[in-house]
């Protein structure tokens, strides 16, 4: 599968990066991925511009995932609002769409989406886990007497 991204380069180092309107965004609903569908049936990855998010809300709704070459890719925290031209398709619908790295990036994004979703609570004490600023990590806010 790694050959599917060549000649592009995936850089999965976490960066504290605010999303821009033209940045690529993945949104999942179960095992389905949100795609932009044109009238001619061609599909592509959506951007925040397609989602019609107000710029001030994007940083709260988006989680930085990785970069493909110099393009930042984000995960939408939760499902996307209904927008014209966007709908959810099975993840295998990423095969053959543009850009060519979409399938590999999409499967990686789905994995991270599962990781965030399946680790909402501490496995030891049951406390709610929160995203740690500046890192791809989940932490609990320690309270007196916990752990």
DSSP file (Angstrom, degrees, kcal/mol; ACC not computed):
  #  RESIDUE AA STRUCTURE BP1 BP2  ACC     N-H-->O    O-->H-N    N-H-->O    O-->H-N    TCO  KAPPA ALPHA  PHI   PSI    X-CA   Y-CA   Z-CA
    1    1 A X    >         0   0    0      0, 0.0     3,-1.8     0, 0.0     4,-0.3   0.000 360.0 360.0 360.0 -30.7    0.0    0.0    0.0
    2    2 A X  G >>  +     0   0    0      1,-0.3     3,-1.5     2,-0.2     4,-0.6   0.822 360.0  64.4 -60.7 -29.0    2.9    2.4    0.6
    3    3 A X  G >4 S+     0   0    0      1,-0.3     3,-0.6     2,-0.2    -1,-0.3   0.747  87.3  72.0 -65.1 -21.1    3.6    2.3   -3.1
    4    4 A X  G <4 S+     0   0    0     -3,-1.8    -1,-0.3     1,-0.2    -2,-0.2   0.666  96.9  49.2 -68.7 -15.1    0.2    4.0   -3.7
    5    5 A X  G X4 S+     0   0    0     -3,-1.5     3,-2.1    -4,-0.3    -1,-0.2   0.656  89.5 147.3 -98.1 -17.6    1.5    7.3   -2.3
    6    6 A X  T <<  +     0   0    0     -3,-0.6     3,-0.1    -4,-0.6    -3,-0.0  -0.333  60.8  24.5 -60.7 139.4    4.8    7.4   -4.4
    7    7 A X  T 3  S+     0   0    0      1,-0.1    -1,-0.3    -2,-0.0    -2,-0.1  -0.964 114.1  78.7 -90.8   7.6    6.2    9.8   -5.5
    8    8 A X  S <  S-     0   0    0     -3,-2.1     2,-0.4     1,-0.0    -1,-0.1  -0.243  74.4-131.6 -71.5 165.6    4.6   11.8   -2.6
    9    9 A X        -     0   0    0     -3,-0.1    60,-3.2     2,-0.0     2,-0.5  -0.983   6.0-145.3-126.1 126.1    5.9   11.7    0.9
   10   10 A X  E     -A   68   0A   0     -2,-0.4     2,-0.6    58,-0.2    58,-0.2  -0.781  13.1-170.8 -87.6 126.7    3.8   11.1    4.0
   11   11 A X  E     +A   67   0A   0     56,-3.1    56,-2.3    -2,-0.5    -2,-0.0  -0.933   7.0 178.8-118.9 104.3    5.1   13.0    7.1
   12   12 A X        +     0   0    0     -2,-0.6     2,-0.2    54,-0.2    -1,-0.1   0.268  35.1 128.1 -95.0  13.6    3.2   11.9   10.1
   13   13 A X        -     0   0    0      1,-0.1     2,-0.2    54,-0.1    -2,-0.1  -0.502  66.4-113.4 -65.6 133.7    5.1   14.1   12.6
   14   14 A X        -     0   0    0     -2,-0.2     2,-0.4    52,-0.1    -1,-0.1  -0.471  37.0-175.3 -72.2 138.7    2.5   16.0   14.7
   15   15 A X        -     0   0    0     -2,-0.2     2,-1.6     2,-0.1    49,-0.1  -0.997  33.4-124.4-133.3 139.6    2.4   19.8   14.2
   16   16 A X        +     0   0    0     -2,-0.4     2,-0.4   118,-0.2    -2,-0.0  -0.676  56.0 157.9 -80.7  90.5    0.3   22.4   16.0
   17   17 A X        -     0   0    0     -2,-1.6     2,-0.3    42,-0.0    47,-0.1  -0.968  39.9-136.6-126.0 128.6   -1.2   23.7   12.7
   18   18 A X        -     0   0    0     -2,-0.4     2,-0.1     1,-0.1    41,-0.0  -0.653  34.4-110.2 -80.5 139.1   -4.4   25.6   12.3
   19   19 A X        -     0   0    0     -2,-0.3     2,-0.3    36,-0.1    40,-0.1  -0.381  26.6-148.5 -70.7 147.4   -6.4   24.5    9.3
   20   20 A X    >   -     0   0    0     52,-0.1     3,-1.8    -2,-0.1    28,-0.5  -0.755  30.1-104.4-108.2 160.9   -6.8   26.7    6.2
   21   21 A X  T 3  S+     0   0    0     -2,-0.3    28,-2.5     1,-0.3    27,-0.4   0.820 119.8  46.4 -55.7 -34.8   -9.9   26.7    4.0
   22   22 A X  T 3  S+     0   0    0     26,-0.2    -1,-0.3    25,-0.2     2,-0.1   0.410  85.2 117.6 -93.1   3.3   -8.2   24.7    1.2
   23   23 A X  S <  S-     0   0    0     -3,-1.8    25,-1.2     1,-0.1    26,-0.2  -0.421  72.3-107.0 -70.2 146.1   -6.7   22.0    3.5
   24   24 A X  E     -Cb  47  73A   0     48,-1.1    50,-2.1    23,-0.2     2,-0.4  -0.463  37.3-165.2 -71.4 140.9   -7.9   18.5    3.0
   25   25 A X  E     - b   0  74A   0     21,-2.3     2,-0.4    48,-0.2    21,-0.4  -0.996  10.8-154.2-134.5 135.5  -10.2   17.1    5.6
   26   26 A X  E     - b   0  75A   0     48,-2.8    50,-3.1    -2,-0.4     2,-0.4  -0.901  13.5-179.7-104.5 136.0  -11.3   13.5    6.4
   27   27 A X        -     0   0    0     -2,-0.4     7,-2.4     7,-0.3     2,-0.4  -0.999   8.4-162.8-133.3 133.3  -14.6   12.9    8.1
   28   28 A X  E     -E   33   0B   0     -2,-0.4     2,-0.4    48,-0.4     5,-0.2  -0.907  18.6-170.6-120.7 145.7  -15.8    9.4    8.9
   29   29 A X  E >  S-E   32   0B   0      3,-2.1     3,-1.4    -2,-0.4     2,-0.4  -0.883  76.3 -55.2-128.6  96.9  -19.2    8.0    9.8
   30   30 A X  T 3  S-     0   0    0     -2,-0.4     0, 0.0     1,-0.2     0, 0.0  -0.572 123.3 -17.6  65.1-123.8  -18.5    4.5   10.9
   31   31 A X  T 3  S+     0   0    0     -2,-0.4    60,-1.7    -3,-0.1     2,-0.3   0.100 119.6  99.3 -99.7  20.5  -16.6    2.9    8.0
   32   32 A X  E <   -EF  29  90B   0     -3,-1.4    -3,-2.1    58,-0.2     2,-0.4  -0.833  58.9-150.0-109.1 148.6  -17.7    5.6    5.6
   33   33 A X  E     -EF  28  89B   0     56,-3.1    56,-2.6    -2,-0.3     2,-0.4  -0.914  20.2-115.9-118.5 142.7  -15.7    8.6    4.4
   34   34 A X  E     + F   0  88B   0     -7,-2.4    12,-0.5    -2,-0.4     2,-0.3  -0.634  40.3 175.9 -78.6 128.3  -17.0   12.0    3.3
   35   35 A X  E     - F   0  87B   0     52,-2.5    52,-2.1    -2,-0.4     2,-0.5  -0.941  32.8-118.5-131.6 154.2  -16.2   12.8   -0.3
   36   36 A X  E     -GF  44  86B   0      8,-3.0     8,-2.0    -2,-0.3     2,-0.5  -0.797  30.5-163.0 -88.5 131.3  -17.0   15.6   -2.7
   37   37 A X  E     -G   43   0B   0     48,-3.3     6,-0.2    -2,-0.5     2,-0.1  -0.971   4.0-150.7-122.4 122.1  -19.0   14.3   -5.7
   38   38 A X    >   -     0   0    0      4,-2.9     3,-2.0    -2,-0.5    47,-0.0  -0.349  33.9-102.0 -82.1 168.5  -19.4   16.4   -8.8
   39   39 A X  T 3  S+     0   0    0      1,-0.3    -1,-0.1     2,-0.1    46,-0.0   0.787 122.6  58.8 -61.1 -28.4  -22.4   16.3  -11.1
   40   40 A X  T 3  S-     0   0    0      2,-0.1    -1,-0.3     1,-0.1     3,-0.1   0.433 121.0-107.7 -82.6   2.8  -20.4   14.0  -13.5
   41   41 A X  S <  S+     0   0    0     -3,-2.0    -2,-0.1     1,-0.3     2,-0.1   0.289  73.5 139.0  91.7  -9.7  -19.9   11.4  -10.7
   42   42 A X        -     0   0    0     -5,-0.1    -4,-2.9     1,-0.0     2,-0.3  -0.438  38.3-152.3 -68.5 142.4  -16.2   12.1  -10.2
   43   43 A X  E     +G   37   0B   0     -6,-0.2    55,-0.9    -2,-0.1     2,-0.3  -0.858  19.3 166.5-118.7 152.0  -15.2   12.1   -6.5
   44   44 A X  E     -Gh  36  98B   0     -8,-2.0    -8,-3.0    -2,-0.3     2,-0.2  -0.948  43.4 -78.9-152.1 170.6  -12.4   13.9   -4.6
   45   45 A X        -     0   0    0     53,-0.9   -10,-0.1    -2,-0.3     2,-0.1  -0.529  49.8-123.4 -74.3 139.7  -11.4   14.7   -1.1
   46   46 A X        -     0   0    0    -12,-0.5   -21,-2.3   -21,-0.4     2,-0.2  -0.414  18.1-149.8 -81.3 160.3  -13.2   17.7    0.5
   47   47 A X  B  >  -C   24   0A   0    -23,-0.2     4,-1.3    -2,-0.1     3,-0.3  -0.698  35.4-100.3-115.3 172.9  -11.6   20.8    1.9
   48   48 A X  H  >>S+     0   0    0    -25,-1.2     5,-1.2   -28,-0.5     4,-0.9   0.829 123.8  62.0 -64.1 -29.4  -12.8   23.0    4.8
   49   49 A X  H >45S+     0   0    0    -28,-2.5     3,-0.7     1,-0.2    -1,-0.2   0.908 101.6  51.5 -60.8 -40.6  -14.1   25.3    2.1
   50   50 A X  H 345S+     0   0    0    -29,-0.3    -1,-0.2    -3,-0.3    -2,-0.2   0.850 106.5  54.2 -63.7 -33.9  -16.4   22.5    0.9
   51   51 A X  H 3<5S-     0   0    0     -4,-1.3    -1,-0.2     2,-0.1    -2,-0.2   0.657 101.7-137.6 -75.3 -15.3  -17.7   22.1    4.5
   52   52 A X  T <<5 +     0   0    0     -4,-0.9     2,-0.3    -3,-0.7    -3,-0.2   0.866  40.3 167.7  59.0  39.3  -18.6   25.8    4.7
   53   53 A X      < -     0   0    0     -5,-1.2    -1,-0.2   -32,-0.1     2,-0.2  -0.636  42.6-111.4 -80.0 137.7  -17.2   26.0    8.2
   54   54 A X    >>  -     0   0    0     -2,-0.3     3,-1.9     1,-0.1     4,-1.1  -0.508  30.1-120.4 -63.1 139.4  -16.7   29.5    9.6
   55   55 A X  H 3> S+     0   0    0      1,-0.3     4,-0.6     2,-0.2     3,-0.4   0.825 110.9  57.7 -54.6 -36.2  -12.9   30.1    9.9
   56   56 A X  H 34 S+     0   0    0      1,-0.2    -1,-0.3     2,-0.1     4,-0.3   0.714 107.2  48.5 -71.6 -18.3  -13.1   30.7   13.6
   57   57 A X  H X> S+     0   0    0     -3,-1.9     4,-1.5     1,-0.1     3,-0.5   0.670  90.4  81.5 -91.6 -19.2  -14.7   27.2   14.2
   58   58 A X  H 3X S+     0   0    0     -4,-1.1     4,-1.4    -3,-0.4     3,-0.5   0.904  87.6  52.2 -58.4 -47.0  -12.3   25.2   12.1
   59   59 A X  H 3< S+     0   0    0     -4,-0.6    -1,-0.2     1,-0.2    -2,-0.1   0.840 110.5  49.4 -61.6 -30.1   -9.5   24.9   14.7
   60   60 A X  H <4 S+     0   0    0     -3,-0.5    -1,-0.2    -4,-0.3    -2,-0.2   0.807 116.9  40.3 -75.8 -29.1  -12.0   23.5   17.3
   61   61 A X  H  < S+     0   0    0     -4,-1.5    16,-3.5    -3,-0.5     2,-0.4   0.558 105.7  76.9 -95.0 -10.8  -13.4   20.9   15.0
   62   62 A X  E  <  - D   0  76A   0     -4,-1.4     2,-0.5    14,-0.2    14,-0.2  -0.821  54.7-163.4-113.4 142.6  -10.2   19.8   13.3
   63   63 A X  E     - D   0  75A   0     12,-2.4    12,-2.6    -2,-0.4     2,-0.2  -0.988  28.9-122.1-119.1 124.1   -7.4   17.5   14.4
   64   64 A X  E     + D   0  74A   0     -2,-0.5    10,-0.2    10,-0.2     3,-0.1  -0.464  34.7 173.0 -64.1 131.8   -4.1   17.7   12.5
   65   65 A X  E     -     0   0A   0      8,-2.7     2,-0.3     1,-0.4     9,-0.2   0.832  48.3 -59.5-103.3 -60.0   -3.2   14.3   11.2
   66   66 A X  E     - D   0  73A   0      7,-1.2     7,-2.6   -52,-0.1    -1,-0.4  -0.946  45.0 -99.0-171.3 179.2   -0.2   14.5    8.9
   67   67 A X  E     -AD  11  72A   0    -56,-2.3   -56,-3.1    -2,-0.3     2,-0.6  -0.951  13.2-154.4-119.1 144.4    1.2   16.1    5.8
   68   68 A X  E >  S-AD  10  71A   0      3,-2.3     3,-2.5    -2,-0.4     2,-0.4  -0.981  80.1 -43.4-113.9 115.0    1.4   14.7    2.3
   69   69 A X  T 3  S-     0   0    0    -60,-3.2   -58,-0.1    -2,-0.6    -2,-0.0  -0.528 126.4 -28.6  54.3-116.2    4.3   16.6    0.7
   70   70 A X  T 3  S+     0   0    0     -2,-0.4     2,-0.6    -3,-0.1    -1,-0.3   0.359 114.2 108.0-106.8   6.0    3.5   20.1    1.9
   71   71 A X  E <   - D   0  68A   0     -3,-2.5    -3,-2.3   -48,-0.0     2,-0.2  -0.743  63.8-138.3 -90.3 121.3   -0.3   19.6    2.1
   72   72 A X  E     - D   0  67A   0     -2,-0.6   -48,-1.1    -5,-0.2     2,-0.4  -0.547  15.9-158.1 -76.4 140.5   -1.7   19.5    5.7
   73   73 A X  E     -bD  24  66A   0     -7,-2.6    -8,-2.7    -2,-0.2    -7,-1.2  -0.974   9.9-169.1-124.0 134.0   -4.4   16.9    6.2
   74   74 A X  E     -bD  25  64A   0    -50,-2.1   -48,-2.8    -2,-0.4     2,-0.5  -0.801  18.7-134.5-122.9 160.6   -7.0   17.1    9.1
   75   75 A X  E     -bD  26  63A   0    -12,-2.6   -12,-2.4    -2,-0.3     2,-0.5  -0.961  23.6-130.8-112.0 130.9   -9.6   14.9   10.7
   76   76 A X  E     - D   0  62A   0    -50,-3.1     2,-1.1    -2,-0.5   -48,-0.4  -0.713  19.6-130.3 -80.7 126.5  -12.9   16.4   11.5
   77   77 A X  S    S-     0   0    0    -16,-3.5     2,-0.2    -2,-0.5    -1,-0.1  -0.673  80.4  -5.3 -79.9 100.3  -13.9   15.6   15.1
   78   78 A X  S    S-     0   0    0     -2,-1.1   -50,-0.3   -50,-0.1     2,-0.2  -0.463 109.4 -43.6 102.6 178.8  -17.4   14.3   14.6
   79   79 A X        -     0   0    0     -2,-0.2     2,-0.1   -52,-0.1   -50,-0.1  -0.485  62.9-105.8 -84.3 156.6  -19.5   14.0   11.4
   80   80 A X        -     0   0    0     -2,-0.2    -1,-0.1     1,-0.1     2,-0.1  -0.424  33.8-105.8 -78.7 151.5  -19.7   16.8    8.9
   81   81 A X        -     0   0    0    -30,-0.1     2,-0.4     1,-0.1    -1,-0.1  -0.401  51.1 -84.8 -68.9 156.1  -22.7   19.0    8.5
   82   82 A X        +     0   0    0     -2,-0.1     2,-0.4     5,-0.0    -1,-0.1  -0.498  58.8 175.4 -65.3 120.5  -24.8   18.3    5.5
   83   83 A X    >   -     0   0    0     -2,-0.4     3,-1.9     3,-0.3     2,-0.1  -0.971  37.3 -98.5-129.6 143.9  -23.3   20.2    2.6
   84   84 A X  T 3  S+     0   0    0     -2,-0.4     3,-0.1     1,-0.3    -2,-0.0  -0.369 108.6  17.1 -60.7 131.6  -24.3   20.3   -1.1
   85   85 A X  T 3  S+     0   0    0      1,-0.2   -48,-3.3    -2,-0.1     2,-0.4   0.402 106.0 100.2  87.4  -2.2  -22.1   18.0   -3.1
   86   86 A X  E <   +F   36   0B   0     -3,-1.9    -3,-0.3   -50,-0.2     2,-0.3  -0.940  39.8 150.5-117.7 138.1  -20.7   16.1   -0.2
   87   87 A X  E     -F   35   0B   0    -52,-2.1   -52,-2.5    -2,-0.4     2,-0.3  -0.985  44.1 -95.4-157.6 164.1  -21.8   12.7    1.0
   88   88 A X  E     +F   34   0B   0     -2,-0.3     2,-0.3   -54,-0.2   -54,-0.2  -0.629  39.1 177.1 -86.3 136.9  -20.5    9.6    2.8
   89   89 A X  E     -F   33   0B   0    -56,-2.6   -56,-3.1    -2,-0.3     5,-0.1  -0.897  42.1 -82.3-129.5 158.1  -19.2    6.6    0.8
   90   90 A X  E >   -F   32   0B   0     -2,-0.3     3,-2.9   -58,-0.3   -58,-0.2  -0.340  46.9-112.4 -56.9 146.2  -17.6    3.3    1.9
   91   91 A X  G >  S+     0   0    0    -60,-1.7     3,-2.4     1,-0.3     4,-0.2   0.815 116.3  68.5 -54.2 -33.0  -13.9    3.8    2.5
   92   92 A X  G >  S+     0   0    0      1,-0.3     3,-1.7     2,-0.2    -1,-0.3   0.697  81.0  79.5 -62.0 -14.9  -13.1    1.6   -0.5
   93   93 A X  G <  S+     0   0    0     -3,-2.9    -1,-0.3     1,-0.3    -2,-0.2   0.597  76.6  73.4 -65.7 -10.3  -14.5    4.6   -2.5
   94   94 A X  G X  S+     0   0    0     -3,-2.4     3,-1.5    -4,-0.2     9,-0.3   0.689  72.4 104.0 -75.4 -18.5  -11.1    6.3   -2.0
   95   95 A X  T <  S+     0   0    0     -3,-1.7     3,-0.1     1,-0.2     5,-0.0  -0.458  91.3   6.9 -65.4 128.9   -9.5    3.9   -4.5
   96   96 A X  T 3  S+     0   0    0      1,-0.3    -1,-0.2    -2,-0.2     2,-0.2   0.493  98.2 121.8  83.1   3.1   -9.0    5.7   -7.8
   97   97 A X    <   -     0   0    0     -3,-1.5     5,-0.4     2,-0.1     2,-0.3  -0.543  64.0 -66.9 -94.1 167.5   -9.9    9.2   -6.8
   98   98 A X  B    S+h   44   0B   0    -55,-0.9   -53,-0.9    -2,-0.2     2,-0.2  -0.771 109.2  47.7 -96.8 144.0   -7.7   12.3   -7.0
   99   99 A X  S >  S-     0   0    0     -2,-0.3     3,-2.1   -55,-0.2     4,-0.2   0.591  84.4-133.2 -73.1 165.3   -5.2   13.0   -5.5
  100  100 A X  T 3  S+     0   0    0      1,-0.3     3,-0.5    -2,-0.2     4,-0.3   0.721 102.9  58.5 -62.1 -23.2   -3.5    9.7   -6.0
  101  101 A X  T 3> S+     0   0    0      1,-0.2     4,-2.6   -96,-0.1     5,-0.3   0.414  76.7 101.8 -85.6   3.3   -2.5    9.4   -2.4
  102  102 A X  H <> S+     0   0    0     -3,-2.1     4,-2.7    -5,-0.4    -1,-0.2   0.859  77.9  49.6 -59.0 -41.0   -6.1    9.6   -1.2
  103  103 A X  H  > S+     0   0    0     -3,-0.5     4,-2.5    -9,-0.3     5,-0.2   0.961 114.3  43.0 -67.2 -50.0   -6.6    5.9   -0.5
  104  104 A X  H  > S+     0   0    0     -4,-0.3     4,-2.0     1,-0.2    -2,-0.2   0.936 118.5  45.5 -60.1 -46.7   -3.4    5.5    1.6
  105  105 A X  H  X S+     0   0    0     -4,-2.6     4,-2.7     1,-0.2    -1,-0.2   0.885 112.2  52.9 -64.2 -38.1   -4.0    8.8    3.5
  106  106 A X  H  X S+     0   0    0     -4,-2.7     4,-2.5    -5,-0.3    -2,-0.2   0.895 108.8  47.3 -66.1 -41.1   -7.6    7.8    4.0
  107  107 A X  H  X S+     0   0    0     -4,-2.5     4,-2.1     2,-0.2    -1,-0.2   0.895 113.6  49.2 -67.4 -39.0   -6.9    4.5    5.5
  108  108 A X  H  X S+     0   0    0     -4,-2.0     4,-2.1    -5,-0.2    -2,-0.2   0.916 112.0  48.7 -64.1 -42.9   -4.3    6.1    7.8
  109  109 A X  H  X S+     0   0    0     -4,-2.7     4,-2.5     2,-0.2    -2,-0.2   0.889 109.4  52.6 -63.3 -40.0   -6.8    8.8    8.8
  110  110 A X  H  X S+     0   0    0     -4,-2.5     4,-2.4     2,-0.2    -1,-0.2   0.908 107.9  51.8 -62.7 -41.4   -9.4    6.1    9.5
  111  111 A X  H  X S+     0   0    0     -4,-2.1     4,-2.3     1,-0.2    -2,-0.2   0.938 111.7  45.6 -59.6 -47.3   -6.9    4.3   11.8
  112  112 A X  H  X S+     0   0    0     -4,-2.1     4,-2.7     2,-0.2     5,-0.2   0.872 109.8  55.3 -65.4 -36.2   -6.3    7.5   13.7
  113  113 A X  H  X S+     0   0    0     -4,-2.5     4,-2.4     2,-0.2    -1,-0.2   0.919 109.6  46.7 -60.8 -43.4  -10.0    8.2   13.9
  114  114 A X  H  X S+     0   0    0     -4,-2.4     4,-3.0     2,-0.2    -2,-0.2   0.904 110.6  53.1 -63.7 -41.5  -10.5    4.8   15.5
  115  115 A X  H  X S+     0   0    0     -4,-2.3     4,-0.7     2,-0.2    -2,-0.2   0.938 111.9  44.0 -61.2 -47.7   -7.6    5.4   17.9
  116  116 A X  H >< S+     0   0    0     -4,-2.7     3,-0.6     1,-0.2    -1,-0.2   0.930 117.9  45.8 -61.1 -44.9   -9.1    8.7   19.0
  117  117 A X  H >< S+     0   0    0     -4,-2.4     3,-0.6     1,-0.2    -2,-0.2   0.846 112.9  48.0 -68.9 -35.4  -12.6    7.2   19.3
  118  118 A X  H 3< S+     0   0    0     -4,-3.0    -1,-0.2     1,-0.2     3,-0.2   0.492 109.8  53.7 -86.0  -3.3  -11.5    4.0   21.1
  119  119 A X  T <<  +     0   0    0     -4,-0.7    -1,-0.2    -3,-0.6    -2,-0.1  -0.169  63.7 121.0-123.4  40.0   -9.4    5.7   23.7
  120  120 A X  S <  S+     0   0    0     -3,-0.6     9,-3.5     8,-0.1     2,-0.4   0.705  75.2  45.2 -74.2 -19.6  -11.9    8.3   25.1
  121  121 A X  B    S-I  128   0C   0      7,-0.3     7,-0.2    -3,-0.2     2,-0.2  -0.956  92.8-103.7-129.2 145.2  -11.5    6.8   28.6
  122  122 A X     >  -     0   0    0      5,-2.9     4,-1.4    -2,-0.4    -2,-0.1  -0.449  23.7-141.2 -63.9 132.0   -8.5    5.8   30.6
  123  123 A X  T  4 S+     0   0    0     -2,-0.2    -1,-0.1     1,-0.2    -4,-0.0   0.634  97.7  43.6 -70.8 -14.0   -8.1    2.0   30.7
  124  124 A X  T  4 S+     0   0    0      3,-0.1    -1,-0.2     0, 0.0    -2,-0.0   0.877 132.4   9.5 -97.0 -48.8   -7.1    2.1   34.4
  125  125 A X  T  4 S-     0   0    0      2,-0.1    -2,-0.1    21,-0.0    -3,-0.0   0.555  90.2-121.3-114.3 -10.3   -9.4    4.6   36.1
  126  126 A X     <  +     0   0    0     -4,-1.4    -3,-0.1     1,-0.2     3,-0.1   0.521  56.9 152.3  82.7   4.6  -12.1    5.3   33.5
  127  127 A X        -     0   0    0     -6,-0.1    -5,-2.9     1,-0.1    -1,-0.2  -0.313  55.1 -95.0 -66.4 152.6  -11.4    9.1   33.5
  128  128 A X  B     -I  121   0C   0     -7,-0.2    13,-0.4    13,-0.1     2,-0.3  -0.496  38.7-137.7 -69.1 133.4  -12.2   11.0   30.3
  129  129 A X        -     0   0    0     -9,-3.5     2,-0.3    -2,-0.2    11,-0.2  -0.710  18.1-163.4 -92.8 145.1   -9.1   11.4   28.0
  130  130 A X  E     -J  139   0D   0      9,-3.3     9,-2.8    -2,-0.3     2,-0.2  -0.913  28.9 -98.2-125.8 153.7   -8.5   14.7   26.3
  131  131 A X  E     -J  138   0D   0     -2,-0.3     2,-0.5     7,-0.2     7,-0.2  -0.521  40.0-127.3 -69.5 135.1   -6.2   15.6   23.4
  132  132 A X    >   -     0   0    0      5,-2.7     3,-1.6    -2,-0.2     5,-0.4  -0.723  25.3-113.1 -87.1 130.5   -2.9   17.0   24.5
  133  133 A X  T 3  S+     0   0    0     -2,-0.5     3,-0.1     1,-0.2    -1,-0.1  -0.363  97.1  12.0 -62.0 135.3   -2.0   20.3   23.0
  134  134 A X  T 3  S+     0   0    0      1,-0.2     2,-0.3  -119,-0.1    -1,-0.2   0.495 119.1  70.5  79.5   4.4    1.0   20.2   20.7
  135  135 A X  S <  S-     0   0    0     -3,-1.6     2,-1.4     2,-0.2    -3,-0.2  -0.973  83.8-115.3-146.1 159.1    1.1   16.4   20.5
  136  136 A X  S    S+     0   0    0     -2,-0.3     2,-0.3    -5,-0.1    -3,-0.1  -0.705  79.8 112.4 -91.3  81.0   -0.7   13.4   19.1
  137  137 A X        -     0   0    0     -2,-1.4    -5,-2.7    -5,-0.4     2,-0.4  -0.984  59.6-139.2-150.3 155.0   -1.5   12.2   22.6
  138  138 A X  E     +J  131   0D   0     -2,-0.3     2,-0.3    -7,-0.2    -7,-0.2  -0.975  29.8 170.6-118.5 135.6   -4.4   11.6   24.9
  139  139 A X  E     -J  130   0D   0     -9,-2.8    -9,-3.3    -2,-0.4     2,-0.4  -0.908  27.3-129.1-137.9 162.7   -4.1   12.5   28.5
  140  140 A X        -     0   0    0     -2,-0.3     2,-0.8   -11,-0.2   -11,-0.1  -0.858  27.7-117.4-108.5 153.0   -6.3   12.8   31.6
  141  141 A X        -     0   0    0    -13,-0.4     2,-0.2    -2,-0.4   -13,-0.1  -0.816  39.0-127.4 -87.0 113.9   -6.2   15.7   33.9
  142  142 A X        -     0   0    0     -2,-0.8     2,-0.3   -15,-0.0     5,-0.0  -0.405  25.1-164.5 -68.8 133.4   -5.0   14.2   37.1
  143  143 A X    >   -     0   0    0     -2,-0.2     3,-2.4     1,-0.1    -1,-0.0  -0.828  39.8 -78.3-111.2 154.6   -7.2   14.9   40.1
  144  144 A X  T 3  S+     0   0    0     -2,-0.3     3,-0.1     1,-0.3    -1,-0.1  -0.288 119.6  17.8 -52.6 126.0   -6.1   14.4   43.7
  145  145 A X  T 3  S+     0   0    0      1,-0.3     2,-0.3    -3,-0.0    -1,-0.3   0.354  96.0 119.4  93.2  -5.5   -6.3   10.8   44.6
  146  146 A X    <         0   0    0     -3,-2.4    -1,-0.3     1,-0.2    -4,-0.0  -0.683 360.0 360.0 -94.7 151.2   -6.4    9.4   41.0
  147  147 A X              0   0    0     -2,-0.3    -1,-0.2    -3,-0.1    -3,-0.1   0.494 360.0 360.0  48.9 360.0   -3.7    7.1   39.6
